[in-house]
Amino acid sequence: MKGVVILGESECSVKDFPDPVPDVGEVRVKMMATGICGSDLHLYHMDKQQAKKRGERIPGHEPCGIVDAVGNGVKKVKEGNRVTIGHWLGCGYCDQCAAGNIMWCEERRGYGGAIDGSHADYVIANERNCVLMPDSMSFIDGAFIACPGGTAYSSMKKLDVRIGDTVAVFGLGPVGLSGVILAKAMGGKVIGVDIIKERTELAKKLGADAVVNAKEDDPVKVIRDFTGGKGTPLAFEASGSAKGRTDIVSSLCRGGKAVFVGAGSSENVINPGQLIGSQLTLMGSFVIPLWMTWEMVDFISTQDITFEGAVTHRFSIDKASEAYRIFDEGKTGKVVFEWS
């Protein structure tokens, strides 16, 4: 099979690997779609020495495809099943694994990190990590569920978006764009914020009621004007920037809630007086638990929602160098690899 190898300092290549073979309790999934995530770019930017130490571990953690081989002991998943894959592996025994919160297992291993990821023709997955998809759902949507869409869905559930709620989305990369799509599907009025024109324009096409280019306008003022001076009751932070986080807190109404998912700046942006005086609720959120993935598949399917519109570039795996380079420029929506 072909798979991507990170070379460091904004370089990657495609190499031939032996086709993997599923072990006991495992299945092999032929990739049909997988995306490049912002966290993949952290690997892409590592220096040459770090890349050499990493070796030929394949990146990518947004796997979706068709099961084409099963190992001994596999009972539920069958060859030919269409699946999106939970991208964390755990010990399978602890309380967190039992609860479906595999990403909190003390022995967790992530696709593209400790184990080979989805930027390859095949992925090996534990049977329990395979979430079945209906025929009506696209492989692109399944790849979104695995990470950017799933992260946004878990966050919107924490915010408890209701019909008519204003939701401010800061950062309109693939995770933020997923948030726009889901908040609208849940009945929210969405205002999107970013500093890149191409991304604010895409958010508008995906249904945002208003957008703000934070390089040109003060997002806090625009959000307060949009809400009649009150501020937004709900906000979703996917920017990873200290300024974006500060602006989110300042844009919340009294009693407002915000969920933070953007990795990036570690600068402390919380004003205790503001937090207490306005009785704000500030939450973190990390990917999507495995148990909620089943719920999300049902929600996306029954509500006829798709993330296809957030995809701006599609590549075959042999064009990985070009795909990474274009996504790294920061002016795209989602960049994906697809297989026929």
C-alpha positions as CSV (number, residue, x, y, z in Angstrom):
1,M,0.0,0.0,0.0
2,K,1.0,3.6,-0.3
3,G,1.3,5.8,2.8
4,V,2.5,9.2,3.8
5,V,5.8,9.8,5.7
6,I,6.6,13.1,7.4
7,L,10.1,14.3,6.6
8,G,10.0,17.5,8.7
9,E,10.4,21.2,8.0
10,S,7.2,21.3,5.8
11,E,8.1,18.2,3.7
12,C,6.5,14.8,3.3
13,S,6.6,12.0,0.8
14,V,4.7,8.9,-0.2
15,K,6.2,5.4,0.2
16,D,5.2,1.8,-0.5
17,F,4.4,-0.3,2.6
18,P,3.4,-3.9,3.0
19,D,-0.4,-4.3,3.1
20,P,-1.3,-4.6,6.8
21,V,-2.9,-7.8,8.2
22,P,-5.6,-7.7,10.9
23,D,-4.8,-9.5,14.2
24,V,-7.3,-11.0,16.7
25,G,-10.2,-8.6,17.2
26,E,-9.1,-6.3,14.4
27,V,-10.3,-5.5,10.9
28,R,-8.6,-3.9,7.9
29,V,-10.3,-1.0,6.4
30,K,-9.7,0.2,2.9
31,M,-9.7,4.0,3.0
32,M,-12.2,5.8,1.0
33,A,-11.8,9.3,2.5
34,T,-9.7,10.9,5.1
35,G,-8.8,14.6,5.9
36,I,-5.7,16.5,6.8
37,C,-6.2,18.0,10.3
38,G,-4.5,21.1,11.7
39,S,-2.8,18.8,14.2
40,D,-1.2,16.9,11.3
41,L,0.5,20.2,10.4
42,H,2.3,20.2,13.8
43,L,4.0,17.0,12.6
44,Y,4.6,18.5,9.2
45,H,6.4,21.4,10.7
46,M,8.6,19.4,13.1
47,D,12.4,19.7,12.5
48,K,14.3,17.1,10.6
49,Q,15.7,15.5,13.7
50,Q,12.3,15.0,15.2
51,A,11.0,13.6,12.0
52,K,13.9,11.1,11.9
53,K,13.1,10.0,15.4
54,R,9.4,9.6,14.5
55,G,10.5,7.3,11.6
56,E,8.0,6.1,9.0
57,R,4.9,6.3,11.2
58,I,2.0,7.2,8.9
59,P,0.0,10.3,9.9
60,G,-3.7,10.9,9.8
61,H,-6.6,10.3,12.2
62,E,-9.8,10.9,10.2
63,P,-10.4,7.4,8.8
64,C,-13.4,6.3,6.9
65,G,-13.8,3.4,4.4
66,I,-14.9,-0.2,3.7
67,V,-13.9,-3.2,5.8
68,D,-12.1,-5.6,3.4
69,A,-10.6,-8.1,5.8
70,V,-11.4,-9.3,9.4
71,G,-9.2,-11.0,12.0
72,N,-10.0,-13.9,14.2
73,G,-12.5,-13.2,17.0
74,V,-14.3,-10.5,15.1
75,K,-18.1,-11.0,15.6
76,K,-20.0,-7.9,14.6
77,V,-18.2,-6.1,11.9
78,K,-18.3,-7.8,8.4
79,E,-16.4,-7.4,5.2
80,G,-18.1,-4.8,3.1
81,N,-19.3,-2.7,6.0
82,R,-19.0,1.0,5.6
83,V,-17.4,2.5,8.7
84,T,-16.1,5.6,10.4
85,I,-13.4,4.8,12.9
86,G,-12.9,6.2,16.4
87,H,-9.2,7.3,16.2
88,W,-8.1,6.5,19.8
89,L,-7.2,3.0,21.0
90,G,-7.2,2.2,24.8
91,C,-6.5,-0.7,27.1
92,G,-10.1,-1.9,26.7
93,Y,-10.5,-2.6,30.4
94,C,-10.4,0.6,32.5
95,D,-13.5,2.7,33.5
96,Q,-12.9,5.2,30.7
97,C,-12.7,2.6,28.0
98,A,-15.8,0.9,29.4
99,A,-17.6,4.3,29.2
100,G,-16.5,4.9,25.6
101,N,-14.1,7.7,26.6
102,I,-11.1,6.0,25.1
103,M,-9.3,9.3,24.6
104,W,-9.0,9.5,28.4
105,C,-7.5,6.0,28.9
106,E,-4.1,6.1,30.7
107,E,-2.8,3.8,27.9
108,R,-4.4,5.6,25.0
109,R,-2.7,5.5,21.6
110,G,-3.8,7.7,18.7
111,Y,-3.9,7.1,15.0
112,G,-1.0,9.0,13.3
113,G,0.8,9.2,16.6
114,A,1.8,6.0,18.3
115,I,0.1,3.8,15.6
116,D,-0.1,4.1,11.8
117,G,-2.8,6.5,10.7
118,S,-5.2,7.1,7.9
119,H,-3.0,8.8,5.3
120,A,-2.6,5.4,3.6
121,D,-4.5,3.0,1.5
122,Y,-5.4,0.8,4.5
123,V,-5.9,1.2,8.3
124,I,-6.0,-1.5,10.9
125,A,-8.8,-0.9,13.4
126,N,-10.1,-2.6,16.5
127,E,-13.6,-4.0,15.9
128,R,-15.1,-1.9,18.7
129,N,-13.8,1.3,17.1
130,C,-15.7,0.7,13.9
131,V,-19.0,2.7,13.8
132,L,-21.3,1.5,11.0
133,M,-22.5,4.1,8.5
134,P,-25.7,3.9,6.4
135,D,-25.4,3.7,2.6
136,S,-26.9,7.2,2.3
137,M,-23.9,8.8,4.2
138,S,-20.9,9.8,2.2
139,F,-17.4,8.7,3.1
140,I,-16.4,12.4,3.4
141,D,-19.1,12.8,6.1
142,G,-17.7,9.7,7.8
143,A,-14.2,11.2,7.8
144,F,-15.5,14.5,9.3
145,I,-17.3,12.5,12.0
146,A,-13.9,10.9,13.0
147,C,-12.4,14.3,13.9
148,P,-13.5,17.9,12.9
149,G,-17.2,17.2,12.7
150,G,-17.1,15.0,15.8
151,T,-15.2,17.6,17.8
152,A,-17.8,20.2,16.8
153,Y,-20.8,17.9,17.5
154,S,-19.5,17.1,21.0
155,S,-19.0,20.8,21.6
156,M,-22.5,21.7,20.4
157,K,-24.0,19.1,22.7
158,K,-22.2,20.7,25.6
159,L,-23.5,24.1,24.6
160,D,-27.0,22.6,24.2
161,V,-27.9,24.7,21.1
162,R,-31.6,25.4,20.8
163,I,-33.7,26.9,18.1
164,G,-33.1,30.6,17.9
165,D,-29.9,30.6,20.0
166,T,-27.1,32.8,18.7
167,V,-23.8,30.9,18.4
168,A,-20.5,32.7,17.7
169,V,-17.9,30.5,16.1
170,F,-14.3,31.8,16.3
171,G,-11.9,30.2,13.9
172,L,-13.4,29.0,10.6
173,G,-11.0,26.2,9.7
174,P,-12.5,22.7,9.2
175,V,-13.5,22.3,12.9
176,G,-15.1,25.8,13.0
177,L,-16.9,25.3,9.7
178,S,-18.2,22.0,11.1
179,G,-19.5,24.0,14.0
180,V,-21.3,26.4,11.6
181,I,-23.0,23.5,9.9
182,L,-24.1,21.8,13.1
183,A,-25.2,24.9,14.9
184,K,-27.4,25.8,12.0
185,A,-28.8,22.3,11.8
186,M,-29.7,22.5,15.5
187,G,-31.6,25.8,14.9
188,G,-29.0,28.3,15.9
189,K,-28.3,31.7,14.4
190,V,-24.5,31.7,13.6
191,I,-22.0,34.4,13.4
192,G,-18.5,33.3,12.2
193,V,-15.2,35.0,13.0
194,D,-11.9,34.5,11.3
195,I,-9.0,36.6,9.8
196,I,-8.9,34.8,6.5
197,K,-11.3,36.1,3.8
198,E,-11.6,32.8,2.0
199,R,-12.8,31.1,5.2
200,T,-15.3,33.8,6.2
201,E,-16.7,33.6,2.6
202,L,-17.0,29.8,2.9
203,A,-18.7,30.0,6.3
204,K,-21.3,32.3,4.7
205,K,-21.9,29.8,1.9
206,L,-22.4,27.1,4.5
207,G,-25.2,29.0,6.2
208,A,-23.6,31.5,8.7
209,D,-26.0,34.3,9.3
210,A,-23.2,36.8,9.5
211,V,-19.4,36.7,9.4
212,V,-16.6,39.0,10.7
213,N,-13.1,39.4,9.4
214,A,-11.3,40.1,12.7
215,K,-8.5,41.9,10.8
216,E,-11.0,44.5,9.6
217,D,-13.6,44.8,12.3
218,D,-13.9,44.3,16.1
219,P,-15.7,40.9,16.5
220,V,-16.9,41.8,20.0
221,K,-18.6,44.9,18.8
222,V,-20.1,43.2,15.8
223,I,-21.4,40.3,17.9
224,R,-22.9,42.7,20.4
225,D,-24.5,44.7,17.6
226,F,-25.8,41.4,16.1
227,T,-27.4,40.5,19.5
228,G,-28.9,43.9,20.3
229,G,-26.1,44.8,22.7
230,K,-26.6,41.8,24.9
231,G,-23.7,39.6,23.7
232,T,-24.0,36.0,22.5
233,P,-25.3,33.3,24.8
234,L,-23.2,30.6,23.2
235,A,-19.7,30.5,21.6
236,F,-17.4,27.9,20.1
237,E,-13.7,28.5,20.0
238,A,-11.7,26.8,17.3
239,S,-9.1,29.4,16.6
240,G,-6.4,28.4,19.0
241,S,-5.4,32.1,19.3
242,A,-5.1,34.1,22.5
243,K,-6.9,37.1,20.9
244,G,-9.8,34.8,19.7
245,R,-10.2,33.4,23.2
246,T,-10.2,36.8,24.8
247,D,-12.7,38.1,22.4
248,I,-15.0,35.1,23.0
249,V,-15.2,35.8,26.7
250,S,-15.8,39.5,26.0
251,S,-18.5,38.7,23.5
252,L,-20.6,36.5,25.9
253,C,-23.8,37.8,27.5
254,R,-24.4,37.4,31.2
255,G,-24.8,33.7,31.9
256,G,-23.2,32.9,28.5
257,K,-21.4,29.6,27.7
258,A,-18.4,28.9,25.6
259,V,-16.6,25.7,24.6
260,F,-12.9,25.8,23.7
261,V,-11.3,23.3,21.4
262,G,-8.6,25.1,19.5
263,A,-5.1,24.0,20.3
264,G,-2.5,26.8,20.1
265,S,-1.6,29.6,22.4
266,S,-1.2,28.7,26.1
267,E,-1.6,32.3,27.2
268,N,-4.0,32.8,30.1
269,V,-6.9,34.9,28.8
270,I,-9.4,34.5,31.7
271,N,-10.4,37.6,33.7
272,P,-11.8,36.2,37.0
273,G,-13.9,39.4,37.6
274,Q,-15.5,39.0,34.2
275,L,-16.0,35.3,34.8
276,I,-17.6,35.7,38.2
277,G,-19.5,39.0,37.5
278,S,-21.2,37.7,34.4
279,Q,-21.5,34.2,35.7
280,L,-20.0,32.6,32.6
281,T,-19.6,28.9,31.9
282,L,-16.3,28.2,30.1
283,M,-15.7,24.6,29.0
284,G,-13.0,22.6,27.2
285,S,-13.9,19.8,24.8
286,F,-11.6,17.1,23.3
287,V,-12.6,15.2,20.1
288,I,-15.7,13.0,20.4
289,P,-16.2,10.0,22.7
290,L,-16.8,6.7,21.0
291,W,-20.3,6.3,22.4
292,M,-21.3,9.7,21.0
293,T,-20.1,8.7,17.5
294,W,-23.0,6.3,17.1
295,E,-25.4,9.1,18.2
296,M,-23.8,11.5,15.7
297,V,-24.0,9.1,12.8
298,D,-27.7,8.8,13.5
299,F,-28.1,12.6,13.8
300,I,-26.3,13.3,10.6
301,S,-28.3,10.6,8.7
302,T,-31.8,11.4,10.0
303,Q,-31.3,15.2,9.7
304,D,-29.9,14.9,6.2
305,I,-26.8,16.9,7.1
306,T,-23.5,16.9,5.1
307,F,-20.1,18.3,5.5
308,E,-19.3,18.0,1.8
309,G,-19.6,21.8,1.3
310,A,-16.7,22.4,3.7
311,V,-14.3,20.5,1.4
312,T,-12.4,22.8,-1.0
313,H,-9.6,20.4,-2.2
314,R,-9.6,16.7,-3.0
315,F,-6.5,14.7,-3.7
316,S,-5.4,11.1,-4.3
317,I,-2.8,9.8,-1.8
318,D,0.0,10.0,-4.3
319,K,-0.4,13.8,-4.3
320,A,0.2,14.1,-0.6
321,S,3.0,16.6,-0.8
322,E,0.8,19.0,-2.8
323,A,-2.2,18.4,-0.4
324,Y,-0.2,19.2,2.7
325,R,1.4,22.3,1.1
326,I,-2.0,23.7,0.1
327,F,-3.6,23.1,3.4
328,D,-0.6,24.6,5.2
329,E,-1.2,27.9,3.4
330,G,-4.3,28.3,5.5
331,K,-6.7,29.6,2.8
332,T,-8.7,26.4,2.3
333,G,-11.6,24.7,3.8
334,K,-11.1,21.0,4.4
335,V,-8.4,19.2,2.3
336,V,-9.1,15.5,1.9
337,F,-7.7,12.4,0.3
338,E,-10.1,10.2,-1.6
339,W,-10.0,6.7,-3.1
340,S,-12.2,5.2,-5.8
